[in-house]
């Protein structure tokens, strides 16, 4: 066993070490890089127990993981919860550094602080914009990740080359596809994700479960593509759960993890020999990947008599009175193998010879383009996505149009009679609440695109400020402004509000401000959320309590002092107050009157048919209806909008990938 292990370990280590080269420039592009990782430990703090008795416990995700990964296909294999995705994220510098210790070297040097921007990383879930074509997605990546000094013709040539290499020529101008739009196949979608990362021609490409969601044939095609790329000298590192044999035989290097412990690390071609020498024999025609997982889970029936024959497949009693699982036993055996000893010897030479220390907290995101260039391209993509999503854009405009006609028909031609005040206040209240609840659709703006945003932001596509501002310019403002204009233009004249240009545009502006404020609150709640339904519920509860203090359901002047302060946080209150102050002053209400808002009053205060005036009603509600009383509501809405947008921005700033 010693001889065979010694021979094979040198075979895999020497080519990797020979590939080490000088790399003093931290902003260089990486090519055929060799990664070495030393004593990687990763712990996370988790809450456990009942809500009332929760306690924080520390869980070991990775334990003393060491290894070398050079040019070729480097697979990280293991059962669910083994830590393979965590190891991948650690190597790619995408794991939260808290609880992380150890060193990761690139070509014998510390990882550049911006390594995650220099390398390529394909996440498990697709993170391409489905409303854009394959070429448009690649153009977006090229425009933001390649230097501006590179001419557009060279960028287009790079895109065409990648499309050809990935076999996407036939679908280059087809939309990737969404829930509502039929697009390319799953394999073509995965290749598009890979193409987004190949734009920068990285020397190291990471992939998290690249075969997830693909059928066997498509998964095999994706791995064949990665194999061709690896033969060109690229270092490809990926995690995978349970590959078929045709995929397994493509691996150059295999890292087997279980429970965060290293069970094997070396040439994949010799993994079976290693397990056979320990007494675990793979049956004929059995998939090696399945066999390894069976051994780890204690389900293997192919255990020969060996020095491990005394080990029960569940646990083994040890001298100190404790028990040892099969995973722990396999981890100890590997630490005593020549594979591991040869690897550790080479890692020790690197650590002592170079005298390097990696600061895992020294991480930064660098950008190849300016803020305004990023703003231009992200806004352009957002606008294209808006136009390519008629279910979200055109449908919302059409709903506003139809709803305005219905409301206008219900409150059509209000008079200045005994029903006049009720109808006017009812119409204004409905308009206000409709503007609030129509903003619920904005929740999906950040929730649906959360994974795309996190990946692109970490990879250095754009600054957070450029992304946030582009959403306001290309999505939020037009989608909240247009419905307000349409709604006002229809209902104002159908209902018969005051026919003056000032009052008309004041109502339109008020509806815009209500919509902006409510949408900003929706964004503040939704930012960082994973589930749309949860954010939707939270927003609805907030609106319900705000409506109570709007001034219609209860006179706010009659509310007890200890709770009346809540009225200052009510968006509908400011909106309804502004609309009432704009519409009611100067209107006299008389019994059986046929007068409208803009007709002369049919009675006066001494007339038997006199009911009240709009001014008296506003005074009774405690509403200040002079010029300042009207515009202070708009000012309050503007301040709330700024506060909510600031909260949303800060939540995006502190949002991190913790898993």
N, C-alpha and C positions, 0 to 999 in steps of 0.2 A: 504493500500500500504506500509506503514512504517513497519508494522509487517512482511510482506512477504519478503520485501527487506532485513530487518535486519537478518532474519533467513537464507536466501540463501547466503548473503555475508559472514557470518561467516562460513558457510559450505565450501566455497571455500578457504577462507583465512587461517583458522586454520590449515588444513593439510599442506599448503604450508609453513607456519611459523614453524610448528613442524619439517619440514624437514631441517631447517637450522642447519648447523654444522660447527665446527671449520675448517678453511682451511688456515693456515698460510704459507704453502709451495706454492709459486707461480708456481712451475713447476710440481705440482701434476697432476694426471689425474682426471678428473671430473666425478663423478657418481651421478646420480639422483639429480642434482643441482637445486636450486631454484633461479630464476632471479627476481630481483626487480628493477624497473626503476623509477626514481624520476625527475619530472619536465623536461622532455626531450623537448628541443626546437632545431629546425634545420632550418637555413636560408641559402639560396644560392644567389649569385649575378649572374644575367643574363643580357645579352645584348638584347636590343629590339629596334625596329625602323628600318629605312632605313640605308644602309651601310654608307652613308655620314652624317647621323644624329643619329647615334647610341648612346644610353645612357644606363648606367648600372642601373638596378633596383634590389631591394632585394625582394626575394620571400620567404614567410614563408611556409616551407614544413611540419614541425611538430610544434604543439603548445601545450605546457603544458600537455604532455602525461605522465601519471603515471599508474603503475600497478604491479601485481605480477604474475609470471608464474612458476608453479611447475611441478613436474613429471606428464607426460601425454601428450595428444595431445593439443597443444595450437595454435589455428588458429587466424590469423590476416586477417580479411575480409574487403573488401571495394571496391568501384568502381575504375575505372582507374584514376590515378592521385590522389588517396586519401592519399598517403604517406605510404602505407603498406610495400612496399619494402624498403623504407628509414628507417622505424622503425626496420625492420628485420636487416638491415645492421648496424644500431646503436647498437642494442642489441648484435650483433655478433662482434662488434669492427672493422667493415670493412668500415666504413663511414669516409670520409675525416673530420678530427676534426675541420677544419675551419668553423665557423658558427654554431658549435654544442655546446650546453650547457646542463647541467644536470648530473645525476649520474646513473650508472648501477652497481648494486651489485650482487655478486655471493655468495649465502649462507650467506648473511649479510656482506660480505667483498668486498672491491674494486676488480674490474676485474684485474686479473693478466696482466701485460704488454703484455704477449705473449698469451693472451686468444684466439686469432684467430688461433693459432697453436695447442691449446689444444682441442678446440671444433671442431665439424664437420660442414661443410657448403656445401650444394648441390646447385649449381647455377641453374638458370632457363634453360640455354642452356647446352646441353651435352658437357662435357669437358674430354672425354676419347679419347684415340688414336684409331681411327677406324681401322687402319691396324694391330693392335695387338688383341690377343684373350682376352676374359674376364679374364682368369686366369693371363695372362701376365700383364694386366693393374693393377690387384690387387697386383701382385708381385712387380710391380714398386712402388706402394704406400707403401707396407710393407717394401721394401728395404730402402726407404728414410725417412719414418716417424717413424718407430720403431727403438729403440736403437740398435746399433751394438752389444751390449752385449747379446742381445737375439739371441739364436742359430737359425740356419736356419731351423732346424726341427720344432722348436716352431713357427716360422713364417709361415711355410707351413701348420701346423695344424690350425693356425689362419685363413689362407686363405681358407682352406677346410671348416672350420666351417661357415665362412661368406657365401661361395657359397651355402652351404646347407641351411642356414637360409633364404637366399634370393630366394631360389628356382631356382638357376642357374646351377644346376648339369648337366643338359642335354646339355647346351650350354657353359659349362666352357671352352672348347677348341675350340670354334668357334670364328671367328673374329667378332669384334663389327660391322664393316661395314663402308664404305665410299660412296661417290657419285658413284665410279666405282666398289666397291666391295659390293655384297649383304651380309648383316650380320644379327645380331639378331633383334628381334622385338623392337618396341618402348618401351614397358614395360620392357623388359629385359635390354635394354640400360639404362633406368632410374634406374633400380635396380643396375646395374653395377656402375653408378655414386654414388649411396648411399653406395655401398660396399666399394668404394675407401675411403669414409670418416669414415666408421665403422672400418677400419683397426686399428685405434688407440684406439678403444673402448671408444669414448667420452661420457661424461655424458650429454652433451648438443648437440643436432643436429638441425641445422637450414636448412630450405629448402625454396628456392624462387620459388614460383609457381610450385610445383612438378607435377601438372597434365597438364601443358601446352603441347600441341601437342599430347596428348594421347586421345584415344577414351574413351567413358564413362565406358566401362567394364574394360579396362586396368587401367584407373585412379582409379576406385574403388578398384582394386586389389592392387595398390600401397599404397593407404590409409589404407587398411586392414593390409598390411605388417607393416606400421608405427604404427598402433594401437597395434599390437602384440609386437613390440619393446617397446612401451610406457608402456605396462603392466609389462614389466620386470624392470621398475623403471627408464627408461630414460626420460629426458626432451626433448620433440620435439616441436620446434617452427617453424611455416611455414606461409607464406603468400599464399593466394588463392583468386581467383577472384569471380567465380560464381559456387560453387560446387552443384552437384545434392544432393537430400535428403539423399540417402544411404550413401553419404560421410559426409554430415553435421551432421548426428546423431552419427558419431564416435567421434566428437570433445568433449573434456573435458572442455576446456576453450575457450571463444570467445572474441576477441577484435575487435570491429567494428569502423573503421575509415572513415572519409570523410573530405576532405579539410584539412587534417592534424590534425583534432580535434577528440577527443575521444567521441564516441557516446554511447558505451557500453563496459564494461569490467567485465567479470564474468563467471559463469557457462553457457555453451551453452544451457543447458536444461531449463534454466529459462529466456532466452532472449525473447522468445515469450510472456511470462507472463509480462515481463517488458514493452514491447511495447503495450501490450493490456491495461495495467493500464494507459498508457499515451493516449489511445484512438485510437491506430492503431491495428486493428484486422486482423489477417491473415485468409483468406478464407480457407475453407476446401479443402484439396488436393493440396494446393499451397505450393511450396517449400519455406521454411523459408528464405533461402539465397536469393532467388529471391525477396521475400517480403521485406526484409531489404533494398535491393538496390532500390526497387520501392519507398519505403518511403523516402529514401535519395534523390532520383531524383525527388520527388514530383509527381510520377506517380501512387501512390497507390489510389485505389478507395474504400479501406476498412478502412475508417476513421470514427470511431464512435464519438458520442457526448461526450465530456469530457472537461476537463479544457483547452484543446488545440483547442476546436472547433472554437474559434475565429481566429485561425491561417489560413491564406490562404496558399494553397500549394506552392505558389511562394514566396511571401514576406509578412511581417507584419509591419505596421507602428508602430513606437515606440515613446516614449514621447519626445526624443531629436530631432525629426524631421528626423531621419535617417530611414533605413530599415533593416530588419533582415531576413535572409534566413532560410529555414527549417532546414538546417544543423546547423546553429548557435543556433537555438532554441532547437534542440535536444541535442546539446553539453551543453547548459546551464541547461537543464532539468536533464541531467545525472550528472552534477556536484552537483546538489541539491539532488540527490538520495542517499539512504542509502548504496547502493552498493559502490558508490564512497567514501562516508564518512568513511565507515569501512576500505576500502583499504587505504585511506590517513592516518587514525589513525595508522594502522600497519606500514606504511612506515615512519611515523613520529617517532614512537618508535625506529625503526632501525636507523634512521639518528641521533637521539639524544643519544640513548643508546651506539651505537658503536663509535660515533663521527668520522665518516670517511668522507673523501673527495676524490673523484675520479679525478685523473689527466687524462683527456681524451687525452692529448698530449703525455702521457707516454705509448707509444706503441712500441713494438719491435717484431722482428721475430727471433725465436730460432730454432736451427737445432739439430737433433739427430744423424747426421752422419757428417763425415769429408768432406772436399772439394774434395779430390781424390775419395772417395767413391761415392759422388754425380756425379762427372765427369764421372766415369766409367758407372754408371747406365743410366745417361741421354744420354751419347754417344751411349751406347748399344741400347737404345730405338730409338734414332735418326737413327741409322744404320738399325735397323729392319724396321722402317717406310720407309726408303729409298728403301730397298729391297721389301717391301710390296706394294710399289707404282710404278709399272712398267711404268705407264703412264707418270710419272715424271722423272724417272731415266733411264730406258732402252730406252724409247722413245727419250730422249735427246741425248743419245749416238748414236742411230741409225740415228737420224737427222744429227748429225755431220758427220757420215760415208757417208751417201747419198749425203749430200751437198758437201763434199770434193770431191767425185767422179764427181759430176756435174761441180764444179769449175775447177777441174783438166782437164776435157774433154774440157771445153771452152778455157782454156789458154794452152792447151797441147803443149809441145815442143817449147817453145818460142825461137826465134833466136836472134842473135845479128845484126839485120838488121834495116831498117827504122821504123819498127813497134815494135822493141824490147823494147825500153824505155816505150812506151805507154802501151804495154801489161804487162810488169813487174810492172810498177807503178799501173796500174789498178788492177792487181791481188793482190798486197800488200795492196792497199787501201780497196779492198773488204774483204780481210782476216781480216784486222784491224777492220773495221766496223762490220763485222759478229761477232767477239769476243765481241764487246761492246753490241750489241743488243741481243746476246744469253744470256747475264746476266740478262735480264729482268725477267726471270723465278725465279730469287732469291727473287723477291719482295714478293712472297707468303710465303717465309720462316718465316717471322715474322708476316705478316698480318693474314694469315690463322690460325696460332697457337696463336694469341694474347690472346684470351679468356682462352685457356688452360694455357698459360704462367702466366697470371695475377693470376688466381686461384691458381695454384700450388706454385707460388712464395710467395703469401700472406699467404698460408697455411703452409709454412715452408718446402716444399719438398726439395728445393735446393737453393743455392746461385745464384745470378745473374751471377757472374763470371763463375761458373760451367756450367750454361746453355749456356752462350754466347760462351765459349771456346768449348763446346761439339758440337755446331752448326758448328763451324769452322773446327773441326777435323773430324766429321762424315758426314757432308753434304756439306759444302761450298768447302773445298779443293778437295775432290775426284770428285765432280760433275763439277768442273771447270778445274781440272788437266787432267782427262781422255779425254774429248773432244779435248783439245789442243794437246795432244799426238797423238790421232787418226787423227786429221785434218792435222797436220804437216807431219806425216808419209805417208799420201796418196798424198797430193798436191805437196809436195816438189819435188818428183821425177817425177811425171806426168807433172808438169809445166816445169821442167828442170832448177831449180835454181842451184846455184854453188855446185858442188859435192865435198864438203869438210866436214869432220865431225864437225869441229868447227862452220861453217856456219849453218849446219843443227841443231845442238843443241842450237845455239844462237837463231835461229828462234823459235824453240820449247819453249825456256825459255821466249822469248819476248811475244809469244801468251799467255803463262800462266800468265805473269805479267799484260798484258792488261785485261785478264779475271778477275784476282783477283781484280784489281783496279776498273773496271766497276761494278763488283759484290758488292764490298764494298760500292760504291756510291749508288747502288740500295738499300742496307741494310740501309744506312744512311737516305735515303729518305723514305723508307717503315716503319722504326721503329716508332711505335706510330700511324700509319695510320689505319683507319678502313676499307677503301674501296680499293680494289686492283686496280680498274680502275683509281682512282685519283693518286695513286702512279705511276702507269704505264704512265699516261699522263705527270706527272712531269719529270719522268726519260727520256721519249722520247724527250721532249723539250730540256732538258739539252744535250742529245747526238746530236741533230740536230745542236745546236749552236757550240758544240765542233767540229763537222765534218767540219764546215765552216773554222775553224782555223787549220785543219789537215795538210795543206800544199799542197793539190791537187787542190782544187777548186779555191784557190787564193794563190799567192806567198806571204808568210807571211812577207817577207822583204819589200813588197810594201805597206803594211797596214799602215795607219796613226798612228803616235805615241800615240795619245790620246786614241786609242782603241786597239792598238797592244798588250797591256799587257794581254788581254784575252787569248792569245795563251798559256800562262803558265798554264792555267786551262783546257787545252784540252788533254784528255786521248788519242784520236786517233792521235794527233800530235806526242806525245812521241812514241807511238807504230809504226806509219808509218815511222817516222824519224829513229828509231832503225832498222827497217826492211830494209830500203833503204841503210843505212850505212853498213849493213851486206851483202847486195846483190850486189850493183852497183860498188864499187871500183874495178878498174883493168879491167873492161870490155870495149872493144872498139867496137863501133857500125859503121858498114859499109853498103853501099847500096847493095841490092841483096845478102847479106851475108847468108850463110847457117850455120855459126858457132853458137855454143851454148855458154852458160855462161862459160863452162869449157874448150872450144877449144881455140887454139891460135888465135889471131886476124887476120882477113883476109886483113887488110889494116893498114896504119899508118897515122900520121897527114898530111903527104905530098901527100898522095894518093888521086886521084880525087873521089874515092868512099867513102872517109872518111866522117863520119857524126859528131860524138862527142864521148866522153868517159863518163863512169859513174862518174869519178872524176869531170869533168867539169860540169856535170848536178848537182851534189851535191853542188859544189861551187856556182852555180847560184841560188840554193834554200837556200843558207845560212846554209847548214848542215855540221857540223863538223864530219868527218868520220874516224878519228883516233880511237885508243882504248878508250881513255877517252870520245870522242864524242859519241861513241856507248853506253858505260855503264852509262853515266850520264843520259840517258833517262830511263834506268832501275832503277836508283836511284830515279829519280823523280817519277816514277810510284810507287815505294816502299813507298816513303814518303806520296804520296796521299792515298795509301791503308791504312796506319797507321792512317792518319787523318780521313778518312771516317769511319773506324772501331771504332775509338774513339768517333766520333759523334753518331754512332749507339748505342754504349754502354751507352753513357750519356743519350740519349733519352729513352732508356729502363730503366735506373736508375730513371729518373724523371717521368716515366709513372705511373699514379695512377688511381685507380678506383674512378671516380668522380660521377658516377650515381648509 
